[in-house]
C-alpha cells in the first residue's frame, strides 16, 4: 500500500461519514459510521506500511 492509497482510504471514510449524516434511519447511520471506521483503519495501516518502507529507501 502507498500514500495515495492512504489518501483514497481517508476519502472513502469521509464519504461514509457524509452518507451517515444523510441517512434516514439510525441503523443506516450506524452502518455508515462503522464503514468509516474501517476505512480509517485501512488508511492508518497504509500510512504505517509506507513508513516502514521509507526507512529502507
PQR file with spaces between the fields and no chain letter, atoms N, CA, C, O and H, PARSE charges and radii, in Angstrom:
ATOM       1  N    UNK     1       0.846   -1.180    0.000 -0.4000 1.5000
ATOM       2  CA   UNK     1       0.000    0.000    0.000 -0.0000 2.0000
ATOM       3  C    UNK     1       0.883    1.232    0.000  0.5500 1.7000
ATOM       4  O    UNK     1       2.044    1.176    0.405 -0.5500 1.4000
ATOM       5  N    UNK     2       0.341    2.318   -0.445 -0.4000 1.5000
ATOM       6  CA   UNK     2       1.124    3.534   -0.613 -0.0000 2.0000
ATOM       7  C    UNK     2       0.397    4.733   -0.017  0.5500 1.7000
ATOM       8  O    UNK     2      -0.733    4.637    0.461 -0.5500 1.4000
ATOM       9  H    UNK     2      -0.602    2.363   -0.775  0.4000 1.0000
ATOM      10  N    UNK     3       1.092    5.860   -0.065 -0.4000 1.5000
ATOM      11  CA   UNK     3       0.488    7.100    0.427 -0.0000 2.0000
ATOM      12  C    UNK     3      -0.780    7.445   -0.358  0.5500 1.7000
ATOM      13  O    UNK     3      -1.770    7.854    0.248 -0.5500 1.4000
ATOM      14  H    UNK     3       2.010    5.938   -0.453  0.4000 1.0000
ATOM      15  N    UNK     4      -0.782    7.292   -1.695 -0.4000 1.5000
ATOM      16  CA   UNK     4      -2.057    7.545   -2.401 -0.0000 2.0000
ATOM      17  C    UNK     4      -3.184    6.634   -1.912  0.5500 1.7000
ATOM      18  O    UNK     4      -4.341    7.049   -1.850 -0.5500 1.4000
ATOM      19  H    UNK     4       0.022    6.959   -2.188  0.4000 1.0000
ATOM      20  N    UNK     5      -2.840    5.388   -1.566 -0.4000 1.5000
ATOM      21  CA   UNK     5      -3.864    4.503   -1.002 -0.0000 2.0000
ATOM      22  C    UNK     5      -4.408    5.090    0.290  0.5500 1.7000
ATOM      23  O    UNK     5      -5.621    5.116    0.498 -0.5500 1.4000
ATOM      24  H    UNK     5      -1.900    5.050   -1.617  0.4000 1.0000
ATOM      25  N    UNK     6      -3.529    5.558    1.152 -0.4000 1.5000
ATOM      26  CA   UNK     6      -3.955    6.127    2.432 -0.0000 2.0000
ATOM      27  C    UNK     6      -4.896    7.310    2.209  0.5500 1.7000
ATOM      28  O    UNK     6      -5.904    7.442    2.903 -0.5500 1.4000
ATOM      29  H    UNK     6      -2.543    5.537    0.983  0.4000 1.0000
ATOM      30  N    UNK     7      -4.572    8.162    1.252 -0.4000 1.5000
ATOM      31  CA   UNK     7      -5.441    9.314    0.959 -0.0000 2.0000
ATOM      32  C    UNK     7      -6.797    8.854    0.425  0.5500 1.7000
ATOM      33  O    UNK     7      -7.838    9.395    0.796 -0.5500 1.4000
ATOM      34  H    UNK     7      -3.753    8.055    0.688  0.4000 1.0000
ATOM      35  N    UNK     8      -6.769    7.853   -0.445 -0.4000 1.5000
ATOM      36  CA   UNK     8      -8.024    7.341   -1.010 -0.0000 2.0000
ATOM      37  C    UNK     8      -8.883    6.719    0.093  0.5500 1.7000
ATOM      38  O    UNK     8     -10.097    6.921    0.128 -0.5500 1.4000
ATOM      39  H    UNK     8      -5.923    7.413   -0.746  0.4000 1.0000
ATOM      40  N    UNK     9      -8.246    5.958    0.998 -0.4000 1.5000
ATOM      41  CA   UNK     9      -8.997    5.338    2.082 -0.0000 2.0000
ATOM      42  C    UNK     9      -9.594    6.397    3.006  0.5500 1.7000
ATOM      43  O    UNK     9     -10.732    6.258    3.455 -0.5500 1.4000
ATOM      44  H    UNK     9      -7.260    5.794    0.970  0.4000 1.0000
ATOM      45  N    UNK    10      -8.831    7.456    3.292 -0.4000 1.5000
ATOM      46  CA   UNK    10      -9.354    8.551    4.125 -0.0000 2.0000
ATOM      47  C    UNK    10     -10.539    9.226    3.437  0.5500 1.7000
ATOM      48  O    UNK    10     -11.526    9.581    4.081 -0.5500 1.4000
ATOM      49  H    UNK    10      -7.907    7.569    2.927  0.4000 1.0000
ATOM      50  N    UNK    11     -10.427    9.398    2.119 -0.4000 1.5000
ATOM      51  CA   UNK    11     -11.520    9.992    1.360 -0.0000 2.0000
ATOM      52  C    UNK    11     -12.769    9.114    1.443  0.5500 1.7000
ATOM      53  O    UNK    11     -13.880    9.614    1.616 -0.5500 1.4000
ATOM      54  H    UNK    11      -9.625    9.109    1.596  0.4000 1.0000
ATOM      55  N    UNK    12     -12.575    7.805    1.317 -0.4000 1.5000
ATOM      56  CA   UNK    12     -13.710    6.883    1.429 -0.0000 2.0000
ATOM      57  C    UNK    12     -14.358    6.994    2.808  0.5500 1.7000
ATOM      58  O    UNK    12     -15.583    6.964    2.922 -0.5500 1.4000
ATOM      59  H    UNK    12     -11.672    7.399    1.177  0.4000 1.0000
ATOM      60  N    UNK    13     -13.546    7.121    3.845 -0.4000 1.5000
ATOM      61  CA   UNK    13     -14.084    7.280    5.198 -0.0000 2.0000
ATOM      62  C    UNK    13     -14.931    8.546    5.285  0.5500 1.7000
ATOM      63  O    UNK    13     -16.002    8.545    5.891 -0.5500 1.4000
ATOM      64  H    UNK    13     -12.551    7.145    3.752  0.4000 1.0000
ATOM      65  N    UNK    14     -14.447    9.618    4.678 -0.4000 1.5000
ATOM      66  CA   UNK    14     -15.207   10.868    4.679 -0.0000 2.0000
ATOM      67  C    UNK    14     -16.532   10.739    3.954  0.5500 1.7000
ATOM      68  O    UNK    14     -17.546   11.285    4.388 -0.5500 1.4000
ATOM      69  H    UNK    14     -13.577    9.620    4.186  0.4000 1.0000
ATOM      70  N    UNK    15     -16.516   10.011    2.845 -0.4000 1.5000
ATOM      71  CA   UNK    15     -17.767    9.786    2.109 -0.0000 2.0000
ATOM      72  C    UNK    15     -18.754    8.984    2.957  0.5500 1.7000
ATOM      73  O    UNK    15     -19.954    9.257    2.943 -0.5500 1.4000
ATOM      74  H    UNK    15     -15.693    9.567    2.492  0.4000 1.0000
ATOM      75  N    UNK    16     -18.249    8.002    3.688 -0.4000 1.5000
ATOM      76  CA   UNK    16     -19.127    7.221    4.572 -0.0000 2.0000
ATOM      77  C    UNK    16     -19.727    8.105    5.659  0.5500 1.7000
ATOM      78  O    UNK    16     -20.899    7.964    6.007 -0.5500 1.4000
ATOM      79  H    UNK    16     -17.274    7.781    3.700  0.4000 1.0000
ATOM      80  N    UNK    17     -18.931    9.000    6.184 -0.4000 1.5000
ATOM      81  CA   UNK    17     -19.452    9.909    7.218 -0.0000 2.0000
ATOM      82  C    UNK    17     -20.531   10.830    6.648  0.5500 1.7000
ATOM      83  O    UNK    17     -21.505   11.153    7.328 -0.5500 1.4000
ATOM      84  H    UNK    17     -17.978    9.115    5.901  0.4000 1.0000
ATOM      85  N    UNK    18     -20.350   11.248    5.401 -0.4000 1.5000
ATOM      86  CA   UNK    18     -21.375   12.073    4.759 -0.0000 2.0000
ATOM      87  C    UNK    18     -22.654   11.262    4.557  0.5500 1.7000
ATOM      88  O    UNK    18     -23.758   11.763    4.773 -0.5500 1.4000
ATOM      89  H    UNK    18     -19.559   10.986    4.848  0.4000 1.0000
ATOM      90  N    UNK    19     -22.493   10.011    4.142 -0.4000 1.5000
ATOM      91  CA   UNK    19     -23.665    9.148    3.976 -0.0000 2.0000
ATOM      92  C    UNK    19     -24.359    8.938    5.325  0.5500 1.7000
ATOM      93  O    UNK    19     -25.587    8.895    5.392 -0.5500 1.4000
ATOM      94  H    UNK    19     -21.596    9.605    3.967  0.4000 1.0000
ATOM      95  N    UNK    20     -23.570    8.808    6.398 -0.4000 1.5000
ATOM      96  CA   UNK    20     -24.157    8.658    7.732 -0.0000 2.0000
ATOM      97  C    UNK    20     -24.951    9.901    8.099  0.5500 1.7000
ATOM      98  O    UNK    20     -26.038    9.806    8.669 -0.5500 1.4000
ATOM      99  H    UNK    20     -22.572    8.843    6.343  0.4000 1.0000
ATOM     100  N    UNK    21     -24.408   11.060    7.772 -0.4000 1.5000
ATOM     101  CA   UNK    21     -25.092   12.323    8.060 -0.0000 2.0000
ATOM     102  C    UNK    21     -26.430   12.402    7.330  0.5500 1.7000
ATOM     103  O    UNK    21     -27.414   12.923    7.854 -0.5500 1.4000
ATOM     104  H    UNK    21     -23.525   11.136    7.309  0.4000 1.0000
ATOM     105  N    UNK    22     -26.442   11.871    6.107 -0.4000 1.5000
ATOM     106  CA   UNK    22     -27.639   11.939    5.270 -0.0000 2.0000
ATOM     107  C    UNK    22     -28.596   10.757    5.466  0.5500 1.7000
ATOM     108  O    UNK    22     -29.685   10.746    4.892 -0.5500 1.4000
ATOM     109  H    UNK    22     -25.643   11.447    5.681  0.4000 1.0000
ATOM     110  N    UNK    23     -28.205    9.777    6.259 -0.4000 1.5000
ATOM     111  CA   UNK    23     -29.012    8.563    6.427 -0.0000 2.0000
ATOM     112  C    UNK    23     -30.370    8.880    7.038  0.5500 1.7000
ATOM     113  O    UNK    23     -30.520    9.779    7.866 -0.5500 1.4000
ATOM     114  H    UNK    23     -27.320    9.787    6.726  0.4000 1.0000
ATOM     115  N    UNK    24     -31.336    8.114    6.601 -0.4000 1.5000
ATOM     116  CA   UNK    24     -32.704    8.338    7.079 -0.0000 2.0000
ATOM     117  C    UNK    24     -33.033    7.546    8.333  0.5500 1.7000
ATOM     118  O    UNK    24     -33.990    7.876    9.034 -0.5500 1.4000
ATOM     119  H    UNK    24     -31.215    7.384    5.929  0.4000 1.0000
ATOM     120  N    UNK    25     -32.258    6.506    8.629 -0.4000 1.5000
ATOM     121  CA   UNK    25     -32.540    5.707    9.826 -0.0000 2.0000
ATOM     122  C    UNK    25     -31.285    5.614   10.695  0.5500 1.7000
ATOM     123  O    UNK    25     -30.167    5.789   10.212 -0.5500 1.4000
ATOM     124  H    UNK    25     -31.480    6.239    8.059  0.4000 1.0000
ATOM     125  N    UNK    26     -31.487    5.340   11.963 -0.4000 1.5000
ATOM     126  CA   UNK    26     -30.372    5.176   12.889 -0.0000 2.0000
ATOM     127  C    UNK    26     -29.523    3.968   12.505  0.5500 1.7000
ATOM     128  O    UNK    26     -28.297    4.016   12.601 -0.5500 1.4000
ATOM     129  H    UNK    26     -32.396    5.197   12.355  0.4000 1.0000
ATOM     130  N    UNK    27     -30.163    2.892   12.075 -0.4000 1.5000
ATOM     131  CA   UNK    27     -29.411    1.700   11.662 -0.0000 2.0000
ATOM     132  C    UNK    27     -28.489    2.010   10.488  0.5500 1.7000
ATOM     133  O    UNK    27     -27.331    1.594   10.470 -0.5500 1.4000
ATOM     134  H    UNK    27     -31.159    2.853   11.997  0.4000 1.0000
ATOM     135  N    UNK    28     -29.007    2.735    9.521 -0.4000 1.5000
ATOM     136  CA   UNK    28     -28.193    3.095    8.363 -0.0000 2.0000
ATOM     137  C    UNK    28     -27.049    4.011    8.781  0.5500 1.7000
ATOM     138  O    UNK    28     -25.918    3.851    8.322 -0.5500 1.4000
ATOM     139  H    UNK    28     -29.948    3.073    9.536  0.4000 1.0000
ATOM     140  N    UNK    29     -27.344    4.963    9.647 -0.4000 1.5000
ATOM     141  CA   UNK    29     -26.301    5.879   10.119 -0.0000 2.0000
ATOM     142  C    UNK    29     -25.183    5.108   10.811  0.5500 1.7000
ATOM     143  O    UNK    29     -24.004    5.345   10.549 -0.5500 1.4000
ATOM     144  H    UNK    29     -28.263    5.093   10.020  0.4000 1.0000
ATOM     145  N    UNK    30     -25.550    4.199   11.683 -0.4000 1.5000
ATOM     146  CA   UNK    30     -24.549    3.410   12.400 -0.0000 2.0000
ATOM     147  C    UNK    30     -23.737    2.535   11.453  0.5500 1.7000
ATOM     148  O    UNK    30     -22.529    2.379   11.634 -0.5500 1.4000
ATOM     149  H    UNK    30     -26.508    4.006   11.896  0.4000 1.0000
ATOM     150  N    UNK    31     -24.386    1.968   10.454 -0.4000 1.5000
ATOM     151  CA   UNK    31     -23.669    1.129    9.480 -0.0000 2.0000
ATOM     152  C    UNK    31     -22.643    1.955    8.704  0.5500 1.7000
ATOM     153  O    UNK    31     -21.511    1.513    8.509 -0.5500 1.4000
ATOM     154  H    UNK    31     -25.367    2.095   10.307  0.4000 1.0000
ATOM     155  N    UNK    32     -23.032    3.142    8.263 -0.4000 1.5000
ATOM     156  CA   UNK    32     -22.101    4.007    7.540 -0.0000 2.0000
ATOM     157  C    UNK    32     -20.933    4.417    8.428  0.5500 1.7000
ATOM     158  O    UNK    32     -19.793    4.482    7.968 -0.5500 1.4000
ATOM     159  H    UNK    32     -23.951    3.501    8.421  0.4000 1.0000
ATOM     160  N    UNK    33     -21.212    4.694    9.697 -0.4000 1.5000
ATOM     161  CA   UNK    33     -20.137    5.079   10.606 -0.0000 2.0000
ATOM     162  C    UNK    33     -19.179    3.911   10.870  0.5500 1.7000
ATOM     163  O    UNK    33     -17.973    4.118   11.008 -0.5500 1.4000
ATOM     164  H    UNK    33     -22.138    4.641   10.071  0.4000 1.0000
ATOM     165  N    UNK    34     -19.711    2.693   10.939 -0.4000 1.5000
ATOM     166  CA   UNK    34     -18.829    1.520   11.093 -0.0000 2.0000
ATOM     167  C    UNK    34     -17.927    1.375    9.867  0.5500 1.7000
ATOM     168  O    UNK    34     -16.741    1.072    9.996 -0.5500 1.4000
ATOM     169  H    UNK    34     -20.691    2.526   10.827  0.4000 1.0000
ATOM     170  N    UNK    35     -18.484    1.589    8.700 -0.4000 1.5000
ATOM     171  CA   UNK    35     -17.667    1.531    7.478 -0.0000 2.0000
ATOM     172  C    UNK    35     -16.587    2.611    7.496  0.5500 1.7000
ATOM     173  O    UNK    35     -15.451    2.362    7.093 -0.5500 1.4000
ATOM     174  H    UNK    35     -19.447    1.835    8.596  0.4000 1.0000
ATOM     175  N    UNK    36     -16.934    3.788    7.954 -0.4000 1.5000
ATOM     176  CA   UNK    36     -15.957    4.875    8.035 -0.0000 2.0000
ATOM     177  C    UNK    36     -14.790    4.484    8.938  0.5500 1.7000
ATOM     178  O    UNK    36     -13.633    4.746    8.610 -0.5500 1.4000
ATOM     179  H    UNK    36     -17.857    3.990    8.281  0.4000 1.0000
ATOM     180  N    UNK    37     -15.091    3.862   10.065 -0.4000 1.5000
ATOM     181  CA   UNK    37     -14.042    3.428   10.982 -0.0000 2.0000
ATOM     182  C    UNK    37     -13.125    2.417   10.298  0.5500 1.7000
ATOM     183  O    UNK    37     -11.907    2.477   10.462 -0.5500 1.4000
ATOM     184  H    UNK    37     -16.031    3.649   10.331  0.4000 1.0000
ATOM     185  N    UNK    38     -13.693    1.502    9.544 -0.4000 1.5000
ATOM     186  CA   UNK    38     -12.872    0.501    8.857 -0.0000 2.0000
ATOM     187  C    UNK    38     -11.979    1.153    7.797  0.5500 1.7000
ATOM     188  O    UNK    38     -10.814    0.780    7.659 -0.5500 1.4000
ATOM     189  H    UNK    38     -14.683    1.453    9.410  0.4000 1.0000
ATOM     190  N    UNK    39     -12.514    2.120    7.051 -0.4000 1.5000
ATOM     191  CA   UNK    39     -11.688    2.836    6.071 -0.0000 2.0000
ATOM     192  C    UNK    39     -10.566    3.590    6.774  0.5500 1.7000
ATOM     193  O    UNK    39      -9.440    3.629    6.277 -0.5500 1.4000
ATOM     194  H    UNK    39     -13.460    2.422    7.163  0.4000 1.0000
ATOM     195  N    UNK    40     -10.863    4.190    7.930 -0.4000 1.5000
ATOM     196  CA   UNK    40      -9.821    4.880    8.699 -0.0000 2.0000
ATOM     197  C    UNK    40      -8.722    3.910    9.120  0.5500 1.7000
ATOM     198  O    UNK    40      -7.541    4.252    9.067 -0.5500 1.4000
ATOM     199  H    UNK    40     -11.778    4.158    8.333  0.4000 1.0000
ATOM     200  N    UNK    41      -9.099    2.712    9.533 -0.4000 1.5000
ATOM     201  CA   UNK    41      -8.101    1.698    9.903 -0.0000 2.0000
ATOM     202  C    UNK    41      -7.220    1.348    8.718  0.5500 1.7000
ATOM     203  O    UNK    41      -6.001    1.245    8.856 -0.5500 1.4000
ATOM     204  H    UNK    41     -10.059    2.434    9.575  0.4000 1.0000
ATOM     205  N    UNK    42      -7.832    1.164    7.549 -0.4000 1.5000
ATOM     206  CA   UNK    42      -7.057    0.858    6.350 -0.0000 2.0000
ATOM     207  C    UNK    42      -6.104    2.001    6.004  0.5500 1.7000
ATOM     208  O    UNK    42      -4.962    1.764    5.608 -0.5500 1.4000
ATOM     209  H    UNK    42      -8.822    1.248    7.437  0.4000 1.0000
ATOM     210  N    UNK    43      -6.569    3.225    6.152 -0.4000 1.5000
ATOM     211  CA   UNK    43      -5.717    4.382    5.867 -0.0000 2.0000
ATOM     212  C    UNK    43      -4.526    4.404    6.816  0.5500 1.7000
ATOM     213  O    UNK    43      -3.397    4.653    6.394 -0.5500 1.4000
ATOM     214  H    UNK    43      -7.496    3.417    6.474  0.4000 1.0000
ATOM     215  N    UNK    44      -4.775    4.147    8.083 -0.4000 1.5000
ATOM     216  CA   UNK    44      -3.682    4.136    9.057 -0.0000 2.0000
ATOM     217  C    UNK    44      -2.700    3.007    8.754  0.5500 1.7000
ATOM     218  O    UNK    44      -1.487    3.188    8.858 -0.5500 1.4000
ATOM     219  H    UNK    44      -5.692    3.945    8.425  0.4000 1.0000
ATOM     220  N    UNK    45      -3.219    1.868    8.387 -0.4000 1.5000
ATOM     221  CA   UNK    45      -2.366    0.734    8.034 -0.0000 2.0000
ATOM     222  C    UNK    45      -1.499    1.082    6.816  0.5500 1.7000
ATOM     223  O    UNK    45      -0.309    0.768    6.794 -0.5500 1.4000
ATOM     224  H    UNK    45      -4.205    1.721    8.303  0.4000 1.0000
ATOM     225  N    UNK    46      -2.082    1.719    5.819 -0.4000 1.5000
ATOM     226  CA   UNK    46      -1.331    2.106    4.622 -0.0000 2.0000
ATOM     227  C    UNK    46      -0.237    3.114    4.973  0.5500 1.7000
ATOM     228  O    UNK    46       0.882    3.014    4.468 -0.5500 1.4000
ATOM     229  H    UNK    46      -3.049    1.974    5.837  0.4000 1.0000
ATOM     230  N    UNK    47      -0.552    4.078    5.830 -0.4000 1.5000
ATOM     231  CA   UNK    47       0.459    5.056    6.242 -0.0000 2.0000
ATOM     232  C    UNK    47       1.586    4.385    7.015  0.5500 1.7000
ATOM     233  O    UNK    47       2.759    4.694    6.809 -0.5500 1.4000
ATOM     234  H    UNK    47      -1.460    4.159    6.240  0.4000 1.0000
ATOM     235  N    UNK    48       1.227    3.472    7.898 -0.4000 1.5000
ATOM     236  CA   UNK    48       2.227    2.775    8.706 -0.0000 2.0000
ATOM     237  C    UNK    48       3.142    1.933    7.815  0.5500 1.7000
ATOM     238  O    UNK    48       4.361    1.960    7.982 -0.5500 1.4000
ATOM     239  H    UNK    48       0.274    3.221    8.065  0.4000 1.0000
ATOM     240  N    UNK    49       2.576    1.200    6.890 -0.4000 1.5000
ATOM     241  CA   UNK    49       3.384    0.362    5.984 -0.0000 2.0000
ATOM     242  C    UNK    49       4.318    1.228    5.151  0.5500 1.7000
ATOM     243  O    UNK    49       5.480    0.879    4.940 -0.5500 1.4000
ATOM     244  H    UNK    49       1.585    1.177    6.754  0.4000 1.0000
ATOM     245  N    UNK    50       3.808    2.353    4.682 -0.4000 1.5000
ATOM     246  CA   UNK    50       4.658    3.239    3.878 -0.0000 2.0000
ATOM     247  C    UNK    50       5.835    3.713    4.720  0.5500 1.7000
ATOM     248  O    UNK    50       6.959    3.784    4.225 -0.5500 1.4000
ATOM     249  H    UNK    50       2.865    2.637    4.854  0.4000 1.0000
ATOM     250  N    UNK    51       5.591    4.037    5.982 -0.4000 1.5000
ATOM     251  CA   UNK    51       6.652    4.482    6.865 -0.0000 2.0000
ATOM     252  C    UNK    51       7.718    3.432    7.055  0.5500 1.7000
ATOM     253  O    UNK    51       8.902    3.761    7.132 -0.5500 1.4000
ATOM     254  H    UNK    51       4.677    3.979    6.385  0.4000 1.0000
ATOM     255  N    UNK    52       7.328    2.186    7.132 -0.4000 1.5000
ATOM     256  CA   UNK    52       8.302    1.091    7.266 -0.0000 2.0000
ATOM     257  C    UNK    52       9.181    1.034    6.034  0.5500 1.7000
ATOM     258  O    UNK    52      10.398    0.898    6.158 -0.5500 1.4000
ATOM     259  H    UNK    52       6.367    1.918    7.069  0.4000 1.0000
ATOM     260  N    UNK    53       8.602    1.134    4.852 -0.4000 1.5000
ATOM     261  CA   UNK    53       9.373    1.045    3.622 -0.0000 2.0000
ATOM     262  C    UNK    53      10.252    2.260    3.413  0.5500 1.7000
ATOM     263  O    UNK    53      11.322    2.150    2.814 -0.5500 1.4000
ATOM     264  H    UNK    53       7.613    1.245    4.752  0.4000 1.0000
ATOM     265  N    UNK    54       9.826    3.411    3.890 -0.4000 1.5000
ATOM     266  CA   UNK    54      10.632    4.626    3.742 -0.0000 2.0000
ATOM     267  C    UNK    54      11.983    4.497    4.442  0.5500 1.7000
ATOM     268  O    UNK    54      12.970    5.092    4.008 -0.5500 1.4000
ATOM     269  H    UNK    54       8.957    3.500    4.376  0.4000 1.0000
ATOM     270  N    UNK    55      12.026    3.727    5.516 -0.4000 1.5000
ATOM     271  CA   UNK    55      13.284    3.564    6.251 -0.0000 2.0000
ATOM     272  C    UNK    55      14.351    2.838    5.431  0.5500 1.7000
ATOM     273  O    UNK    55      15.546    2.970    5.698 -0.5500 1.4000
ATOM     274  H    UNK    55      11.224    3.244    5.869  0.4000 1.0000
ATOM     275  N    UNK    56      13.914    2.075    4.439 -0.4000 1.5000
ATOM     276  CA   UNK    56      14.852    1.258    3.670 -0.0000 2.0000
ATOM     277  C    UNK    56      15.152    1.822    2.289  0.5500 1.7000
ATOM     278  O    UNK    56      15.888    1.211    1.515 -0.5500 1.4000
ATOM     279  H    UNK    56      12.944    1.967    4.222  0.4000 1.0000
ATOM     280  N    UNK    57      14.603    2.951    1.984 -0.4000 1.5000
ATOM     281  CA   UNK    57      14.853    3.559    0.656 -0.0000 2.0000
ATOM     282  C    UNK    57      15.947    4.580    0.736  0.5500 1.7000
ATOM     283  O    UNK    57      16.294    5.192   -0.274 -0.5500 1.4000
ATOM     284  H    UNK    57      14.005    3.448    2.613  0.4000 1.0000
